[in-house]
């Protein structure tokens, strides 16, 4: 089965990272339907869309 790998971010977004075709579909423009989704790991930060600029009036820090 074809597989889409994704990375979840702490803001809740899941960003697709890499798509791998199964052996039967390699070399074609066809994908399995449905295809599998596998988590690559957990990102330790927000996604780019949810980060604020360094000039933002309110910035939050995570306790480590």
Backbone as CSV, one residue per row, in Angstrom:
resi,resn,N_x,N_y,N_z,CA_x,CA_y,CA_z,C_x,C_y,C_z
1,UNK,0.849,-1.176,0.000,0.000,0.000,0.000,0.894,1.238,0.000
2,UNK,0.529,2.250,-0.778,1.255,3.513,-0.798,1.130,4.177,0.569
3,UNK,2.141,4.968,0.940,2.181,5.549,2.275,2.563,7.022,2.250
4,UNK,1.819,7.849,2.991,2.166,9.251,3.203,2.698,9.365,4.624
5,UNK,3.915,9.851,4.772,4.510,10.071,6.082,4.232,11.506,6.498
6,UNK,3.939,11.711,7.796,3.625,13.055,8.275,4.275,13.302,9.628
7,UNK,4.388,14.590,9.970,4.949,15.014,11.250,3.922,15.865,11.976
8,UNK,3.472,15.453,13.167,2.560,16.289,13.943,3.335,17.368,14.711
9,UNK,2.777,18.574,14.761,3.390,19.688,15.486,2.612,19.948,16.773
10,UNK,3.211,20.694,17.693,2.583,20.947,18.985,1.344,21.829,18.861
11,UNK,1.170,22.528,17.746,-0.018,23.359,17.547,-1.214,22.519,17.097
12,UNK,-0.978,21.250,16.772,-2.051,20.368,16.334,-2.040,20.094,14.835
13,UNK,-1.282,20.873,14.087,-1.193,20.653,12.637,-0.378,19.398,12.340
14,UNK,-0.707,18.758,11.239,0.049,17.606,10.761,0.543,17.929,9.365
15,UNK,1.841,17.997,9.197,2.431,18.344,7.914,2.901,17.083,7.204
16,UNK,2.427,16.911,5.958,2.886,15.785,5.153,4.359,15.980,4.823
17,UNK,5.129,14.894,4.892,6.567,14.985,4.686,7.019,14.285,3.413
18,UNK,6.602,13.050,3.242,7.107,12.260,2.127,6.049,11.253,1.708
19,UNK,5.890,11.065,0.406,4.949,10.071,-0.120,5.757,8.977,-0.789
20,UNK,5.438,7.718,-0.451,6.146,6.575,-1.025,5.129,5.657,-1.693
21,UNK,5.351,5.400,-2.972,4.482,4.469,-3.684,4.822,3.035,-3.299
22,UNK,3.811,2.183,-3.324,4.057,0.764,-3.075,4.793,0.177,-4.285
23,UNK,5.326,-1.008,-4.108,6.094,-1.654,-5.174,5.281,-1.812,-6.455
24,UNK,4.020,-2.168,-6.321,3.173,-2.408,-7.493,2.916,-1.131,-8.299
25,UNK,2.984,0.053,-7.655,2.663,1.313,-8.334,3.897,2.104,-8.768
26,UNK,5.101,1.678,-8.337,6.312,2.425,-8.673,6.508,2.511,-10.172
27,UNK,6.914,3.692,-10.643,7.125,3.905,-12.069,5.867,4.317,-12.799
28,UNK,4.759,4.517,-12.076,3.511,4.940,-12.685,3.046,6.238,-12.027
29,UNK,1.964,6.804,-12.522,1.367,7.989,-11.891,0.133,7.606,-11.076
30,UNK,0.115,6.368,-10.572,-1.024,5.827,-9.838,-0.652,5.665,-8.366
31,UNK,-1.610,5.942,-7.477,-1.425,5.692,-6.045,-2.559,4.810,-5.562
32,UNK,-2.330,4.152,-4.444,-3.375,3.343,-3.824,-4.477,4.256,-3.287
33,UNK,-5.689,3.765,-3.291,-6.804,4.528,-2.740,-7.634,3.590,-1.885
34,UNK,-7.679,3.763,-0.583,-6.977,4.800,0.176,-5.512,4.428,0.356
35,UNK,-4.698,5.403,0.759,-3.300,5.112,1.056,-3.074,5.231,2.565
36,UNK,-2.006,4.626,3.033,-1.702,4.612,4.469,-1.064,5.936,4.891
37,UNK,-1.235,6.292,6.170,-0.570,7.466,6.752,0.217,6.992,7.965
38,UNK,1.504,7.359,8.009,2.363,6.952,9.123,3.062,8.169,9.698
39,UNK,3.117,8.214,11.026,3.762,9.318,11.724,5.269,9.118,11.730
40,UNK,6.027,10.175,11.389,7.487,10.104,11.389,8.080,10.393,12.760
41,UNK,7.404,11.140,13.559,7.908,11.550,14.862,7.112,12.766,15.298
42,UNK,7.471,13.341,16.428,6.768,14.518,16.936,7.688,15.720,16.815
43,UNK,7.237,16.759,16.135,8.008,17.998,16.078,7.873,18.692,17.428
44,UNK,8.920,19.287,17.894,8.906,19.927,19.200,8.504,21.389,19.140
45,UNK,7.890,21.798,18.056,7.533,23.204,17.901,6.244,23.353,17.106
46,UNK,5.750,24.595,17.049,4.582,24.908,16.223,4.984,24.830,14.749
47,UNK,4.008,24.696,13.870,4.285,24.729,12.441,4.558,26.181,12.034
48,UNK,5.093,26.362,10.858,5.448,27.702,10.370,4.241,28.642,10.360
49,UNK,3.074,28.118,10.031,1.861,28.939,9.943,1.445,29.501,11.299
50,UNK,1.727,28.792,12.389,1.288,29.213,13.716,2.373,29.906,14.544
51,UNK,3.557,30.080,13.991,4.608,30.825,14.689,4.386,32.321,14.483
52,UNK,4.765,33.124,15.473,4.646,34.581,15.349,6.027,35.162,15.069
53,UNK,6.057,36.375,14.512,7.323,37.047,14.239,7.969,37.463,15.557
54,UNK,9.268,37.690,15.531,9.980,38.072,16.750,9.587,39.461,17.246
55,UNK,8.836,40.204,16.452,8.369,41.534,16.859,6.938,41.499,17.399
56,UNK,6.348,40.335,17.540,4.969,40.210,18.033,4.879,40.713,19.473
57,UNK,3.765,41.379,19.820,3.634,41.909,21.175,3.510,40.829,22.247
58,UNK,3.062,39.653,21.885,2.908,38.573,22.860,3.632,37.339,22.350
59,UNK,4.586,36.864,23.126,5.329,35.658,22.786,5.231,34.705,23.968
60,UNK,5.070,33.444,23.684,4.943,32.448,24.748,6.161,31.528,24.723
61,UNK,6.524,31.056,25.871,7.634,30.091,25.969,7.113,28.837,26.648
62,UNK,7.540,27.698,26.130,7.184,26.429,26.755,8.169,26.131,27.857
63,UNK,7.689,25.631,28.965,8.621,25.223,30.015,9.231,23.885,29.623
64,UNK,10.479,23.729,29.875,11.162,22.486,29.452,11.497,21.625,30.603
